[in-house]
Amino acid sequence: MKRHERSLARRCALQVLYQSEILNKPADQVVDEGLVPAEAGVDDYARMLIMGVSSHKSELDRTIGESSQNWAIDRMPVVDRSVLRLAAFEMEYVDDVPVSVSINEAVELAKEFGGEDDSHRFVNGILGRIARDSALERAVNAPIHGVSAAQSAPTDACADGEAAEAADAVPADEASL
């Protein structure tokens, strides 16, 4: 699948997820009833994202909630929440998409659809923390010469200031998938 096609699929998935929240209907029902904007063609990749986010919603919300500081997920703008769920799903479950690409694509969606001027920064910061925490968890759980890394890893995680810097360090020039 071409990069541009995946960007369009993400855009479509976002529109369906947003519509699902606004109408308080399951995402698959939104698609089946044709309640999707006309320009949003639901292809296989978009459908996989939509169904994946729907089936993992509570887990994704927990992950997002743990990574957002002073923001309850139900208090976030619907667009931001939908973008975060979409990207968090892709980061965790879609192996052929690099984490940085998922983050960059989400930031672009937040720039385009987010209601606040700093919506893209908010999305970038939370996704950066999710990526950092996920990488740290993988490192801690990776076996090292027969000893689990949890037994030998330092207990200090990077400080919040470092997390913010890491979140801002996502390369904008990396090609999207």
Secondary structure as the mmCIF struct_conf table of DSSP 4:
data_model
#
loop_
_struct_conf.conf_type_id
_struct_conf.id
_struct_conf.beg_label_comp_id
_struct_conf.beg_label_asym_id
_struct_conf.beg_label_seq_id
_struct_conf.end_label_comp_id
_struct_conf.end_label_asym_id
_struct_conf.end_label_seq_id
HELX_RH_AL_P HELX_RH_AL_P1 ARG A 3 LEU A 23
TURN_TY1_P TURN_TY1_P1 ASN A 24 ASN A 24
HELX_RH_AL_P HELX_RH_AL_P2 ALA A 27 ASP A 32
TURN_TY1_P TURN_TY1_P2 GLU A 33 GLY A 34
BEND BEND1 VAL A 36 VAL A 36
TURN_TY1_P TURN_TY1_P3 ALA A 38 GLU A 39
HELX_RH_AL_P HELX_RH_AL_P3 ASP A 44 SER A 55
TURN_TY1_P TURN_TY1_P4 HIS A 56 HIS A 56
HELX_RH_AL_P HELX_RH_AL_P4 LYS A 57 SER A 67
BEND BEND2 SER A 68 ASN A 70
HELX_RH_3T_P HELX_RH_3T_P1 ILE A 73 ARG A 75
BEND BEND3 MET A 76 MET A 76
HELX_RH_AL_P HELX_RH_AL_P5 VAL A 78 TYR A 93
TURN_TY1_P TURN_TY1_P5 ASP A 95 ASP A 96
BEND BEND4 VAL A 97 VAL A 97
HELX_RH_AL_P HELX_RH_AL_P6 VAL A 99 PHE A 113
BEND BEND5 GLY A 115 GLU A 116
TURN_TY1_P TURN_TY1_P6 ASP A 117 ASP A 118
HELX_RH_AL_P HELX_RH_AL_P7 SER A 119 ASN A 141
BEND BEND6 ALA A 142 ALA A 142
STRN STRN1 PRO A 143 ILE A 144
TURN_TY1_P TURN_TY1_P7 HIS A 145 GLY A 146
STRN STRN2 VAL A 147 SER A 148
HELX_RH_AL_P HELX_RH_AL_P8 ALA A 149 SER A 152
BEND BEND7 ALA A 153 ALA A 153
BEND BEND8 THR A 155 THR A 155
HELX_LH_PP_P HELX_LH_PP_P1 ASP A 156 ALA A 159
HELX_RH_AL_P HELX_RH_AL_P9 ASP A 160 ASP A 168
TURN_TY1_P TURN_TY1_P8 ALA A 169 ALA A 169
BEND BEND9 VAL A 170 VAL A 170
TURN_TY1_P TURN_TY1_P9 ALA A 172 ASP A 173
BEND BEND10 GLU A 174 GLU A 174
HELX_LH_PP_P HELX_LH_PP_P2 ALA A 175 SER A 176
#
